[in-house]
């Protein structure tokens, strides 16, 4: 598969439960919960570093959530939950989250094939060692009925600034292309068509083979990228100077703001990333947008909601430092 600047992350996950064991919601026996953690450590201990959440500070948990290494459900279940991660932070095993086990494989860029292959390898190893809850009619049995069947969710983090700027997104949501998908923003809320960052994942895990789900997502993302390119070309044909002006203004705000909200910072970063993709802005040093998006979040700024002004000042300072070190305004004549 080709990598694309407009696909920031590809992820494949599998939800699994152990046969004859109560689902996590009704798992009142702490020893059984610990047993799941112990089993995962015994099966995958050579490849994954495992850690229980029970004795972790909540602030540390929240920072890992902002990085995508934990989830809110895991934190809510911290007395019985745990997680495992590989050294390269591409593969995770979430334990006693919503199901007993959730396997997660993620790759930066557009590489669903590799993420799918790695998730399958981990799932095969799990299936070889444990008997999983499975029904010949309903497939893998899960506490969340939406995950029955394959138990497979495919997620891509897309960057679609031209589609958002041209108000194309609202129309796309009504078309058959996206009828089988959930579209959210970076906070997991239903996408309102404002942010250029779009998380897309399959609604259903039942009715198709795993490979068919993967192929369908591949085709859908490719189609969205084609639409994004077409909309970007239209913008350049009719209002290139306005776009360049918008990019330079976002660059100026990010470098010079004294205080900045989360939403404003996200908007500036999206426009700056667009400018980098278009070569309107230049890179001086490495600029990992996924890392930057984490660094401007609340818990990474070591502040609290009780002092919004200080939080916004801290965010502005961090953002300005990142942009100053990594991004340079280019010379453009349009």
Phi, psi and omega per residue, in radians:
X1 nan 2.539 3.086
X2 -1.368 2.514 2.970
X3 -1.385 2.701 3.139
X4 -2.486 2.429 3.086
X5 -1.103 -0.325 -3.087
X6 -1.649 -0.014 2.989
X7 -2.032 1.939 -3.035
X8 -1.527 -0.480 -3.063
X9 -2.715 2.445 3.032
X10 -2.110 2.329 -3.083
X11 -2.476 2.447 3.041
X12 -2.238 2.308 3.119
X13 -2.316 2.645 3.083
X14 -2.180 2.316 3.066
X15 -1.776 2.246 -3.079
X16 -2.409 2.588 3.036
X17 -2.229 2.664 -3.136
X18 -1.493 2.366 -3.091
X19 -1.041 2.441 3.042
X20 1.125 0.354 3.054
X21 -2.049 2.395 -3.137
X22 -0.992 2.567 3.053
X23 -1.067 2.848 -3.036
X24 -0.996 -0.699 -3.114
X25 -1.036 -0.534 -3.116
X26 -1.917 0.293 -3.113
X27 -1.496 1.377 -3.074
X28 -1.490 -0.290 3.129
X29 -1.446 1.859 -3.088
X30 -1.045 -0.620 -3.122
X31 -1.111 -0.630 3.080
X32 -1.154 -0.723 3.127
X33 -1.082 -0.770 3.100
X34 -1.117 -0.583 3.118
X35 -1.094 -0.635 3.090
X36 -1.118 -0.784 3.129
X37 -1.063 -0.786 -3.123
X38 -1.095 -0.710 3.135
X39 -1.092 -0.744 -3.138
X40 -1.137 -0.683 3.140
X41 -1.150 -0.663 3.127
X42 -1.196 -0.649 -3.099
X43 -1.343 -0.732 -2.969
X44 -2.040 0.165 -3.017
X45 -1.011 -0.466 3.131
X46 -1.301 -0.418 -3.047
X47 -1.896 -0.415 -3.063
X48 -2.110 2.535 2.975
X49 -1.684 2.073 -3.074
X50 -1.790 2.561 3.122
X51 -2.587 2.318 3.060
X52 -1.409 2.535 -3.141
X53 -1.471 -0.275 -2.947
X54 -0.948 -0.772 -3.069
X55 -1.728 0.151 3.103
X56 -1.424 2.534 3.049
X57 -1.199 2.478 -3.101
X58 -1.049 -0.596 3.141
X59 -1.117 -0.681 3.102
X60 -1.162 -0.688 3.106
X61 -1.078 -0.759 -3.092
X62 -1.176 -0.619 3.083
X63 -1.162 -0.688 3.099
X64 -1.194 -0.552 3.052
X65 -1.115 -0.743 3.128
X66 -1.091 -0.504 3.093
X67 -1.426 -0.179 -3.103
X68 1.503 0.174 -3.130
X69 -1.588 -0.221 3.017
X70 -2.339 2.933 3.064
X71 -2.193 2.844 3.124
X72 -1.071 -0.655 3.123
X73 -1.111 -0.695 3.088
X74 -1.086 -0.744 -3.130
X75 -1.163 -0.689 3.104
X76 -1.084 -0.515 -3.142
X77 -1.777 0.459 -2.913
X78 -1.043 -0.372 3.115
X79 -1.191 -0.417 -3.106
X80 -2.193 -0.059 -3.012
X81 -1.681 2.849 3.108
X82 -2.713 2.963 3.074
X83 -2.556 2.666 3.049
X84 -2.156 2.574 -3.141
X85 -2.492 2.603 3.035
X86 -1.499 2.856 -3.073
X87 -1.062 -0.578 -3.106
X88 -1.479 0.022 3.114
X89 1.009 0.564 3.089
X90 -1.791 -0.376 -3.077
X91 -2.253 2.384 -3.099
X92 -2.350 2.657 2.957
X93 -2.213 2.004 3.116
X94 -1.696 2.220 -3.011
X95 -2.013 2.273 -3.137
X96 0.995 0.774 3.071
X97 -1.498 -1.495 2.981
X98 -1.945 -0.585 3.021
X99 -2.006 2.989 3.136
X100 -1.045 -0.728 -3.083
X101 -2.429 2.350 2.935
X102 -2.263 2.104 3.122
X103 -1.579 2.303 -3.134
X104 -2.278 2.186 3.040
X105 -2.152 2.184 -3.108
X106 -2.339 2.516 -3.114
X107 -2.300 2.378 3.049
X108 -1.203 2.496 -3.141
X109 1.491 -2.898 -3.067
X110 -1.742 1.596 -3.135
X111 -2.589 1.141 3.126
X112 -1.108 -0.573 -3.106
X113 -1.066 -0.791 -3.130
X114 -1.196 -0.723 3.117
X115 -1.098 -0.738 3.124
X116 -1.101 -0.764 -3.130
X117 -1.101 -0.777 -3.105
X118 -1.196 -0.728 3.111
X119 -1.068 -0.685 3.113
X120 -1.118 -0.712 3.130
X121 -1.076 -0.772 3.139
X122 -1.165 -0.723 3.140
X123 -1.119 -0.698 3.120
X124 -1.104 -0.699 3.135
X125 -1.145 -0.684 3.099
X126 -1.122 -0.804 -3.109
X127 -1.132 -0.534 3.120
X128 -1.213 -0.491 -3.030
X129 -1.753 -0.461 -3.075
X130 -2.262 2.614 3.024
X131 -1.538 2.093 -3.049
X132 -1.703 2.743 3.118
X133 -1.248 1.950 -3.043
X134 -2.538 2.458 3.110
X135 -2.203 2.415 -3.082
X136 -1.128 -0.406 3.122
X137 -1.604 -0.818 -3.004
X138 -1.707 -0.090 -3.141
X139 1.370 -2.568 3.115
X140 -1.184 2.327 -3.093
X141 -1.606 2.268 -3.074
X142 -2.342 2.691 3.089
X143 -1.128 -0.626 3.061
X144 -1.568 1.898 -3.072
X145 -1.004 -0.443 3.136
X146 -1.174 -0.267 -3.101
X147 -1.764 0.008 3.107
X148 -1.130 2.879 -3.110
X149 1.697 -1.995 3.103
X150 -1.363 -0.447 -3.031
X151 1.202 0.293 -3.003
X152 -1.794 2.225 3.009
X153 -2.104 2.312 3.108
X154 -1.959 2.249 -3.065
X155 -2.255 2.381 3.001
X156 -2.238 2.396 3.003
X157 -1.705 1.979 -3.058
X158 -1.836 2.689 3.050
X159 -2.107 1.873 -2.989
X160 -2.232 1.124 -3.066
X161 -1.172 -0.655 -3.096
X162 -1.207 -0.714 3.095
X163 -1.048 -0.722 -3.139
X164 -1.217 -0.710 -3.099
X165 -1.163 -0.559 -3.113
X166 -1.635 0.194 3.120
X167 0.985 0.528 3.141
X168 -1.399 -0.378 -2.991
X169 -1.102 -0.765 -3.118
X170 -1.034 -0.681 3.123
X171 -1.226 -0.689 -3.141
X172 -1.085 -0.640 -3.113
X173 -1.109 -0.427 -3.119
X174 -1.543 -0.184 -3.069
X175 -1.545 2.801 -3.086
X176 -1.109 -0.385 -3.120
X177 -0.938 -0.647 -3.016
X178 -1.972 0.227 -3.025
X179 -1.155 -0.429 -3.094
X180 -1.742 0.286 -3.033
X181 -2.236 2.635 2.967
X182 -1.680 2.366 -3.136
X183 -2.144 2.056 -3.092
X184 -2.252 2.956 3.022
X185 -1.577 -2.994 -3.083
X186 -1.197 -0.302 3.124
X187 -1.644 0.072 3.112
X188 1.468 0.105 3.113
X189 -1.568 2.701 3.114
X190 -0.943 2.308 -3.057
X191 -1.191 2.306 -3.090
X192 -1.752 0.110 3.100
X193 1.462 0.197 -3.109
X194 -1.768 -0.791 -3.089
X195 -1.391 2.483 3.087
X196 -1.318 -0.246 3.123
X197 -1.587 2.137 -3.061
X198 -2.240 2.200 3.043
X199 -1.721 2.148 3.127
X200 -2.046 2.316 3.085
X201 -2.542 2.728 -3.122
X202 -1.242 2.437 3.114
X203 -1.283 -0.635 -2.966
X204 -2.078 2.619 3.068
X205 -2.131 0.224 -3.039
X206 -2.129 2.491 3.010
X207 1.873 -0.260 3.121
X208 -2.343 2.838 3.005
X209 -1.292 2.759 3.130
X210 -0.984 -0.777 -3.119
X211 -1.098 -0.577 3.133
X212 -1.217 -0.690 3.059
X213 -1.046 -0.770 -3.120
X214 -1.124 -0.762 -3.138
X215 -1.142 -0.671 3.137
X216 -1.142 -0.744 3.100
X217 -1.121 -0.709 3.111
X218 -0.998 -0.823 -3.123
X219 -1.152 -0.698 -3.113
X220 -1.134 -0.791 3.137
X221 -1.133 -0.732 3.109
X222 -1.031 -0.718 3.122
X223 -1.131 -0.728 3.109
X224 -1.099 -0.667 3.112
X225 -1.152 -0.650 3.083
X226 -1.125 -0.735 3.122
X227 -1.147 -0.724 3.118
X228 -1.036 -0.777 -3.141
X229 -1.113 -0.704 3.132
X230 -1.129 -0.754 3.136
X231 -1.161 -0.662 3.106
X232 -1.115 -0.732 3.100
X233 -1.075 -0.697 3.105
X234 -1.088 -0.718 3.134
X235 -1.113 -0.766 -3.138
X236 -1.160 -0.604 -3.138
X237 -1.177 -0.614 -2.984
X238 -1.942 -0.377 -3.092
X239 -2.660 0.870 -3.117
X240 -1.072 -0.722 -3.100
X241 -1.137 -0.637 3.097
X242 -1.135 -0.672 3.137
X243 -1.174 -0.788 3.121
X244 -1.067 -0.716 3.108
X245 -1.063 -0.756 3.127
X246 -1.077 -0.726 3.140
X247 -1.129 -0.798 -3.133
X248 -1.152 -0.636 3.105
X249 -1.131 -0.750 3.118
X250 -1.089 -0.707 3.092
X251 -1.063 -0.755 3.138
X252 -1.141 -0.747 3.128
X253 -1.111 -0.801 -3.104
X254 -1.092 -0.588 -3.108
X255 -1.431 -0.431 -2.928
X256 -2.158 -0.100 -3.102
X257 -1.108 2.444 3.074
X258 -1.486 -0.631 3.032
X259 -2.387 2.553 3.133
X260 -2.627 2.375 3.126
X261 -1.384 2.894 3.095
X262 -1.058 -0.795 -3.100
X263 -1.120 -0.741 -3.141
X264 -1.155 -0.690 3.116
X265 -1.107 -0.723 3.110
X266 -1.104 -0.738 3.137
X267 -1.112 -0.761 3.113
X268 -1.101 -0.761 -3.130
X269 -1.120 -0.682 3.109
X270 -1.080 -0.762 -3.121
X271 -1.208 -0.669 3.086
X272 -1.127 -0.756 3.105
X273 -1.063 -0.698 3.085
X274 -1.065 -0.769 3.115
X275 -1.071 -0.648 3.089
X276 -1.183 -0.737 3.122
X277 -1.092 -0.606 -3.111
X278 -1.532 -0.029 -3.114
X279 1.188 0.264 3.023
X280 -1.279 -0.609 2.993
X281 -1.891 2.686 -3.106
X282 -2.033 2.645 3.101
X283 -1.617 2.260 2.994
X284 -1.643 -0.685 -3.137
X285 -2.448 3.060 -3.097
X286 -0.997 2.410 -3.139
X287 -2.333 1.663 3.141
X288 -1.669 1.809 -3.025
X289 -1.075 -0.598 3.139
X290 -1.138 -0.695 3.097
X291 -1.182 -0.720 3.137
X292 -1.108 -0.715 3.130
X293 -1.059 -0.578 3.080
X294 -1.242 -0.739 -3.016
X295 -1.155 -0.352 -3.134
X296 -1.704 0.091 3.114
X297 -1.443 2.814 -2.975
X298 -0.973 -0.922 -3.029
X299 -1.246 -0.440 3.037
X300 -1.298 -0.348 3.111
X301 -1.562 -0.039 3.112
X302 0.949 0.772 3.102
X303 -2.228 3.138 -3.115
X304 -2.280 2.796 -3.132
X305 -1.166 -0.310 -3.100
X306 -1.261 -0.212 3.130
X307 -2.337 1.311 -3.045
X308 -1.056 -0.684 -3.093
X309 -1.092 -0.757 3.134
X310 -1.178 -0.642 3.092
X311 -1.086 -0.777 -3.122
X312 -1.190 -0.603 3.068
X313 -1.159 -0.741 3.134
X314 -1.120 -0.711 3.135
X315 -1.115 -0.760 3.140
X316 -1.074 -0.706 -3.133
X317 -1.140 -0.786 3.133
X318 -1.124 -0.795 -3.113
X319 -1.109 -0.763 3.136
X320 -1.062 -0.715 3.140
X321 -1.124 -0.740 -3.141
X322 -1.097 -0.830 -3.102
X323 -1.163 -0.712 -3.136
X324 -1.056 -0.699 -3.095
X325 -1.368 -0.509 -2.936
X326 -1.920 -0.472 -2.934
X327 -2.137 2.476 -3.134
X328 -2.284 2.383 3.098
X329 -1.244 2.304 -3.126
X330 -1.564 3.001 3.073
X331 -1.675 2.034 -3.070
X332 -2.268 2.437 3.069
X333 -2.311 1.831 -3.120
X334 -2.201 nan nan
